Amino acid sequence: MELPAALRQAVDKTLEGMPLPALKQAADLLSRRYRAETRDGRLHLSDELAAKAYLATRLPATYAAVRASLGRVAESRPDFSPRSLLDVGAGPGTALWAARDCWESLRHAVLVEASPAIRAVGGNLAGHAGPISARFIAADVTGVLPDLQPAELVMLAYVLDEIAPDEIEPLIDRLWHLTEDMLVIVEPGTPAGWRRILSARSRLIEAGAHLVAPCPHQQDCPLVAPDWCHFSRRVARSRLHRLAKGGEVPWEDEKYIFIAASRLVGERAGARVLSPPQASSGMVRLKLCYAGGVAVERLVTRRDGASFKVARKLDWGDAVWGEPE
């Protein structure tokens, strides 16, 4: 997956003239803070250099994860055509660009972000996101949110990993209150990210939300540690991206996990593919989470006829519609 052309061009313009040594140093510090899930009271994106390092090294992967998550929502709710977006903990507006790419209906966006540096960068990028009218608001997600209007689509992407565990449920409650239709939460695809999504999932179910994706059911998650639910998206790296991260491979795989919940009941998948299918001559081995609330491995062979033809085309994260045989 690549960034949309308008966003890629705006990012390239923002990064023009950046000294590579300073960018690499800032990218390394940023990467270490994200990997360690550092919570020391400081913003990860605390200054202009950190904000630009984020654009060079983290924006493409975060965009890919958010865009893939929204794509799953669109598959499950083809009737959903949001005109308004509220993105809390918006960073440089990653979810704005992903939602813009997913739904042509989007017209208005409010983005809540604490860091002045990343708000400045994001505001500059949003100027290229027409026909959407986007407005950044200064606020900390764990503090008192400003007087916000509800939106059809509410986003919280890569934020829960930056706040204390006891702050997760109150934040979910506030966001659900602001959700007219769809709330989508995206986290890193780590065991810790999965546990945070499970906490949000339970809270939303208690509030009466209807799960849209990826879960095909509203029962307890059937996976047990050390196993965990997550997905992956391959991301194209630009030349500057490779230089800033000291990598030579022209791509990277971003692992992520998400939950999408709606106030409306939609069609639910019969199953979800939980890991990369293992295919060999005449057979496909699948790990599936079923609508009945169980996760099992299934071997589909050529003798299964139509089911085998379907299984051969499935990928990690795909929904299986109807009732799997």
N, C-alpha and C positions, 0 to 999 in steps of 0.2 A: 504494500500500500504506500502511496505517495501523498504528500500534501496537495490540496487543490492549488491550481496554478496561481490564483490571485493571492493566496496566503503565502505560497513559496516565494513569490516575487516581492511581497511586502517584507518578509523575513530577511531575504537577501539584502534588500535596501537598508534595513535597520542595522544589519551586521557589517555593512561596508566600512572598511578602514579599521576594524577591530584588530588590535595586536594579538597575534596567535598565542604567544607565551602567556599573556594575561588571561586570555580566554580559556586556555587549557588548565591553568591553575584554578580558575573559578569553577570550571566544569568538574574538576576532580573533587574539590571541596563540596560542591553541590551533590555529586554522586555519592560521596561518603555519608553525607547527612541523610539522604533519602534511604540508602541501604540500611543504615543504622536506626532509621525511624527516630532521629534525634528530636527530643522535646525539651529544649533548654530555655524556652521563652523567647527565642529569637526567630524571626522569619527566615525560612530558607532563602527566599528571594528578597533579601534585605537591601540590596543596592542595585545600581544600574548594571554593573558588571555581572552580578549573579543572574539578573533578569535576562541579559543577552546570552549568557552561558546556557540558560534554560532553553532559549529559542534554538540554539545551535545543537543541543544534545538531547533534551528531553521532550521538546514539543512534538517532534515527529512520532515518537513512540506513544505518547499520551494521546495524541490525536487519533492514532490508529486504533487504540483500545476503545476510546470513546465512540469513534465512528462505527466500529464493529458492533459495539453494544447497542447503539441506536439502530443499526441495521437489523438486529435480531428483534427489536421492538417493532420496527416497521413490518417485518414478516408476520409477527403475531397479531398486529393490529393494523391491517391495511387501511382501515377507515380513519386512522389517527392522522390528522393534518394540522399540527399546532401552528398558531399564529404568534403566540407569545412564549418567551423563554425567560426563566429566572435561574441564573447560575450562581450558586453560593460557593465561595472559595474559588473564584473563576480563573485565577492566574492571569495569563495574557489573553483569555477568551477562547481557549481551546474548544470547549463544548459549543460555543457559538458557531465556530467554523464547521464542526462536525454536524451539528443540527442543520445548519444552512445547506450543507452538502446532501443531507438525508431528506429534508423536506423543503420544497420550493414555497410552501405556504407561509413559512416563517417571516414575520414582519417586524416584531418588536422584541428587544432583549434588554434585560437589566442584569448587570454583572456585579456581584458583591465581592470585593477583594480588599484585604488589609494593607498590602504592601504598596506604598506610593510608587516605587520603582516599576513594579510589574504592571500597575494600573496605567502608568504613562506609556509603557511599551504596548500594552494591550489596547489602549485607546487609539494609538497610532495605527495598529493593525486593523482595528474595527472600522477605521475610516475607509478601508478597501472592501468591506463586506456588504455593500449595497445589494439589494434594496432594503436591507434590514437597518432599522434605527436602533443603535446600541448605546447604552448609557452605563458607565461604571459608577459604582457607589463605594465609598470607603467605609468598611466595617469588618470587625473580627467575627468569624463564624461562631465562636464560643461566647461572645459577649451579647449585648442587647442589639438585635438586628434592627435596622431602621424601619420606618413605616413602609413596608413593602406590599405591593399589590399581588394577589394570587396570579399564577400563570398556568397555561395549559400544560407546559412542559417545565418541570423543575429538575435541575441537575446538581449533583454533588460528586465531583470527580477528583479522585486522588486527594481527598481531604481528611478522611477519618484516620488515616495513618499519621496525621500530624497533631491529633488532639488526644487528650486523656480518655481512657476507656469509659470513665463515668460521665463523660460529656456527650457520648454518642447518642444515647436514647433521647435526652432532651432536645438535641439538635434534630433528630429524625422527627420528633413530635412537631417541632416548629415548621419544618419543611413540609410535612404532610398537611398541616393546616393551610399552607400556602399553595397546595397542589389542586388545581381544578380538574386535572385528568391524570397525568403521568408523572411519576417521580422515578428518576433513574440515578442509581448510585454505582460508581465504578471505583475499584480499588486494585492495588497491585496483586498479581496472582500468586501470592505467597500463602503459606498456612495461616499466618497472622491476618492477612487481608481477607481470607475466607472466613475466619472467625468473626471479624468485624462485620462482614456482610451478613453472616448468620444472625448477629445481634440485631442489625437493622431489619432483617427479614422477619424475625420474630415480632419485633415491635410493630411493624406494618401490618402483619396478619392480625395481631391483637386489636389494631385500630380499624379493622374491617376492610383492608386493602385487598385487591385481587391481583395475584402475581401474574405477570405477563410473560416474563422471560428472566433467566433461562429455565427456571424451575417449571416442570410440567405438572406440578401438584403443590398443595399448601400444607402438606404433612411435614413432620420433622425431616431434616436432611438425612438421607440414608447412609451417607459416607461417614466413616469413622477414622480419626487420626491413627496412623500417620498419613492416610489418604486425605485428599482435599479436592474441592471443585475449583477448577480454573480453566482458562482457555488461552490461546496464543494467536498473535498476529505478526506476520513478517513485515518489517518496515525497511523501506529503501533509505540508505544513508547518503547524504550529499558529501561532496569532497570536504567541505568545512566540518561537517559532522564527524567524518573519519579522522581528520587532523586533530580536532578538539578532544576526541576520546582516545586518540592513539591507536586506532584500529585500522585494519587493512581490508576486512571483509565488507563488501558494499551493502550489507543488510544486517539487521539484528532482529531477534524474536522478542516481542514484548508479551509477557504473560500477564493476564489480568483476570479479574472476576467482577461480576456486576449483579445487580438485582433491579428489576423494573416492576413497579407496582402501579396499579390504576384504580380509580374510583369506579370504573366501568368493567363489566364482565366481558371478556373476549374469548375467542376460540383458543383452547389450550392444546399444545402439542401432545401427541401420544407418548413421546419419549424425546430425550435429548442425548446426543453423543458426547460422552464425558472425557474421551481421550482419543488420540490419533488412531483411526482404524488400522488394523494389521491385516494386510491383504497378501494372499499368495495364490498360486494356481488353483482356481476353482473354489476358493473360500475367502471369507472376510470375517475377522473376529472384531466384535464391537463391544464397547462398554457403554451401557445405556442406563439412564435414569428414567424410569417409567412413571406414567401418570398415576399409577397405583401406589407410588411412594417407595419403591424399591429400586436399587441399583444392582444390575447383574451384567455379567459378560455373556455374550451370545455368539455362537458360531453359526454363520449363514453360509451354506454351500450352494453349488450350482443346482443341486437337486431341489432347492427351495424355490426355484422358478422366479416368479415376479419379485419375491422378497430379495433374492440375490441380486437382481438387476438394480433394485433400489439401494441395497447395501454397498454395491461397488461405487456408487456416486457420492456416498456420504463422507463428510469431513468432520473434523473435531469441532464441536459446538453446534452442528446442524440440528435442526428439529426434525423429528419424524412425525408427519401429520397422520391423523387417523389413529386407529388402534393397531399397534405393531403385532404381527402374528407371533 
